[in-house]
Amino acid sequence: MERQYLLEDITRDSWRIFRIMSEFVEGFEEMANVGPAVSIFGSARIPHGHPYYEFAEQVGRLLVRSGYAVITGGGPGVMEAANRGASEEGGQSIGLSIELPFEERPNEHVKTVVSFRYFFVRKVTFVKYSSAFVILPGGFGTLDELFESLTLIQTQKIKPFPVVLVGDGYWDGLLGWFRNELLAQKMISQGDLERLYRAATPEEVVQIIEKSRESLDAAEPGRS
């Protein structure tokens, strides 16, 4: 009986591998023609009319004007706002949605939808096609993307693209803990902290991204 269960588990895992492979293939094919893009993260709980909603919407508009596609998780709140700005500006508005029991379908401002069952496949897609991450106030999911990007940059698994924090005072406690605990106890270096940028306006967000892109292009002349 135990052997039968073991074989069933192996069979299930084998078929799961094919499902994971198919998600990678679908995601890569769907995103293959996307040019420079920026991913925007933040809470799904922020309503229309909230200052953070308006901020994300304006960032989406400005990024499109600067030649970038906008990528979000495709949900409501900050994601909807960024997709709205990109879509209304006539740019590429992309949603990398995740199958969750309590999430609605992708917001109406997403022009290109790529759906995922597995978070880690979705994360690879976010990182692979992004020139920067813009992090607005959010919860566990937003923090997960923040720390994932910092870890990959720190370990040199990806290029050091800018990670831009937005939100008046929202990140002060976290950044203070970084300095007073992690840095003080030598768990991270000063250079790790310098990978994080802060922006007070949508215009500043885009300026940081553009400046970083110019620096990377100068460091890698053949980079496209």
VMD Tcl script that draws the C-alpha trace (Angstrom):
set ca {
  {0.00 0.00 0.00}
  {2.80 2.43 0.90}
  {4.54 1.64 -2.39}
  {1.33 2.37 -4.28}
  {1.05 5.76 -2.61}
  {4.70 6.47 -3.39}
  {4.19 5.71 -7.08}
  {1.10 7.90 -7.17}
  {3.06 10.78 -5.62}
  {5.87 10.37 -8.15}
  {3.36 10.35 -11.02}
  {1.65 13.48 -9.70}
  {4.97 15.28 -9.32}
  {6.04 14.26 -12.82}
  {2.89 15.71 -14.35}
  {3.30 18.84 -12.22}
  {6.70 19.38 -13.85}
  {5.02 19.49 -17.25}
  {2.49 22.03 -15.95}
  {5.34 24.20 -14.66}
  {7.19 23.92 -17.98}
  {4.06 24.91 -19.90}
  {3.68 28.03 -17.73}
  {7.26 29.07 -18.46}
  {6.79 28.50 -22.19}
  {3.50 30.39 -22.32}
  {4.88 33.27 -20.28}
  {8.07 33.59 -22.32}
  {6.20 33.43 -25.64}
  {3.64 36.01 -24.54}
  {6.32 38.41 -23.29}
  {8.84 37.86 -26.08}
  {7.99 41.05 -27.95}
  {7.80 43.32 -24.91}
  {10.45 46.02 -25.01}
  {11.84 47.83 -21.97}
  {9.36 47.39 -19.12}
  {8.89 48.37 -15.50}
  {7.03 46.34 -12.90}
  {4.87 48.19 -10.39}
  {3.85 46.57 -7.10}
  {1.55 47.66 -4.29}
  {-1.56 46.84 -2.35}
  {-4.69 45.49 -4.02}
  {-6.69 47.14 -1.22}
  {-6.05 50.75 -2.15}
  {-9.24 52.30 -3.58}
  {-9.72 54.57 -6.55}
  {-9.12 58.17 -5.51}
  {-6.52 57.32 -2.87}
  {-3.27 59.31 -3.23}
  {-1.30 56.11 -3.85}
  {-3.77 55.10 -6.57}
  {-3.32 58.44 -8.29}
  {0.46 58.21 -7.88}
  {0.59 54.76 -9.51}
  {-1.67 55.89 -12.33}
  {0.59 58.84 -13.10}
  {3.70 56.66 -12.95}
  {2.07 54.36 -15.51}
  {1.42 57.31 -17.82}
  {4.91 58.73 -17.50}
  {6.59 55.38 -18.08}
  {4.69 54.89 -21.32}
  {5.68 58.39 -22.45}
  {9.30 57.41 -21.76}
  {9.04 54.27 -23.89}
  {8.38 51.62 -21.24}
  {5.76 48.92 -20.98}
  {4.04 48.64 -17.59}
  {3.78 45.28 -15.83}
  {1.69 44.60 -12.73}
  {0.10 41.63 -11.05}
  {-3.08 42.49 -12.93}
  {-5.25 42.93 -9.85}
  {-7.10 45.85 -8.29}
  {-5.73 48.77 -6.24}
  {-2.24 49.96 -7.13}
  {-2.02 47.42 -9.94}
  {-5.23 48.65 -11.55}
  {-4.05 52.25 -11.25}
  {-0.74 51.58 -12.99}
  {-2.44 49.58 -15.74}
  {-5.01 52.35 -16.16}
  {-2.33 54.99 -16.64}
  {-0.43 52.87 -19.15}
  {-3.53 51.83 -21.09}
  {-5.04 55.32 -21.31}
  {-1.67 56.63 -22.49}
  {-1.75 54.08 -25.32}
  {1.11 51.91 -24.06}
  {1.61 48.26 -23.26}
  {-0.36 47.42 -20.12}
  {0.49 43.92 -18.92}
  {-0.93 41.85 -16.07}
  {0.84 38.77 -14.74}
  {-2.09 37.33 -12.81}
  {-2.01 34.52 -10.26}
  {-4.75 31.99 -9.55}
  {-5.99 32.69 -6.03}
  {-9.30 31.75 -4.36}
  {-10.00 35.30 -3.18}
  {-8.72 37.38 -6.12}
  {-10.91 38.76 -8.87}
  {-10.16 38.44 -12.57}
  {-7.56 40.83 -14.05}
  {-8.55 44.49 -13.99}
  {-10.15 45.98 -17.10}
  {-7.13 48.11 -17.96}
  {-4.85 45.16 -18.68}
  {-4.28 44.68 -22.42}
  {-2.07 41.59 -22.18}
  {-2.83 38.93 -19.56}
  {-0.54 36.07 -18.63}
  {-2.02 33.74 -16.01}
  {0.00 31.64 -13.58}
  {-0.73 28.92 -11.07}
  {2.74 28.92 -9.54}
  {4.13 31.99 -7.80}
  {7.75 31.17 -8.58}
  {7.10 30.99 -12.35}
  {5.36 34.36 -12.14}
  {8.30 35.82 -10.20}
  {10.77 34.68 -12.85}
  {8.66 36.41 -15.49}
  {8.50 39.66 -13.51}
  {12.27 39.75 -13.13}
  {13.18 38.55 -16.61}
  {11.26 41.31 -18.38}
  {11.70 44.25 -16.00}
  {14.17 47.11 -16.18}
  {13.11 48.33 -12.73}
  {10.76 47.61 -9.84}
  {8.57 50.36 -8.39}
  {7.30 49.46 -4.92}
  {4.30 51.32 -3.53}
  {2.83 50.63 -0.08}
  {1.49 47.11 0.22}
  {1.36 43.95 2.30}
  {3.07 40.57 2.31}
  {2.95 40.13 -1.49}
  {4.54 43.52 -2.07}
  {7.23 42.83 0.52}
  {7.87 39.45 -1.07}
  {8.64 41.09 -4.42}
  {10.79 43.72 -2.73}
  {12.98 41.20 -0.92}
  {13.11 38.85 -3.90}
  {14.54 41.60 -6.10}
  {17.05 42.72 -3.47}
  {18.25 39.16 -2.93}
  {18.74 38.50 -6.64}
  {20.62 41.78 -7.12}
  {22.76 41.22 -4.02}
  {23.76 37.72 -5.19}
  {24.38 39.01 -8.74}
  {21.81 36.69 -10.27}
  {20.33 39.64 -12.12}
  {21.59 43.05 -13.23}
  {21.40 45.79 -10.58}
  {18.24 47.46 -11.84}
  {16.71 50.14 -9.61}
  {14.24 49.22 -6.87}
  {12.28 52.39 -6.14}
  {10.29 52.82 -2.93}
  {7.30 55.16 -2.94}
  {5.19 56.34 -0.01}
  {5.47 59.18 2.49}
  {6.90 57.63 5.62}
  {5.59 54.15 4.81}
  {9.04 52.59 4.51}
  {10.78 54.58 7.26}
  {10.47 51.90 9.92}
  {11.71 49.14 7.62}
  {14.65 51.19 6.36}
  {15.52 52.21 9.91}
  {15.60 48.55 10.90}
  {17.84 47.82 7.90}
  {20.31 50.44 9.09}
  {20.08 49.95 12.85}
  {20.01 46.16 12.89}
  {21.05 44.52 9.62}
  {23.78 46.98 8.71}
  {24.94 47.57 12.29}
  {25.32 43.82 12.83}
  {26.99 43.41 9.42}
  {24.22 41.22 8.03}
  {24.26 43.44 4.93}
  {26.67 46.01 3.51}
  {26.24 49.71 2.84}
  {26.20 48.87 -0.85}
  {23.15 46.68 -0.33}
  {21.27 49.64 1.14}
  {22.30 51.83 -1.76}
  {20.45 49.55 -4.14}
  {17.22 51.01 -2.79}
  {15.98 54.33 -4.11}
  {13.23 56.56 -2.77}
  {11.01 58.80 -4.86}
  {8.57 61.48 -3.74}
  {6.92 62.17 -7.11}
  {6.01 60.16 -10.23}
  {8.45 62.28 -12.21}
  {11.25 61.35 -9.82}
  {10.44 57.65 -10.23}
  {10.94 57.87 -13.98}
  {14.08 60.01 -13.62}
  {15.67 57.36 -11.37}
  {14.81 54.59 -13.83}
  {16.10 56.55 -16.83}
  {19.35 57.47 -15.08}
  {19.93 53.85 -14.08}
  {19.27 52.68 -17.62}
  {21.81 55.17 -18.97}
  {24.38 53.94 -16.46}
  {23.81 50.29 -17.43}
  {24.03 51.15 -21.14}
  {27.31 53.00 -20.54}
  {28.71 50.03 -18.61}
  {27.60 47.60 -21.34}
  {27.92 49.33 -24.73}
  {26.40 46.41 -26.63}
  {23.38 46.18 -24.38}
  {20.00 46.70 -26.02}
}
mol new
graphics top color blue
foreach p $ca { graphics top sphere $p radius 0.5 }
foreach p [lrange $ca 0 end-1] q [lrange $ca 1 end] { graphics top cylinder $p $q radius 0.2 }
display resetview
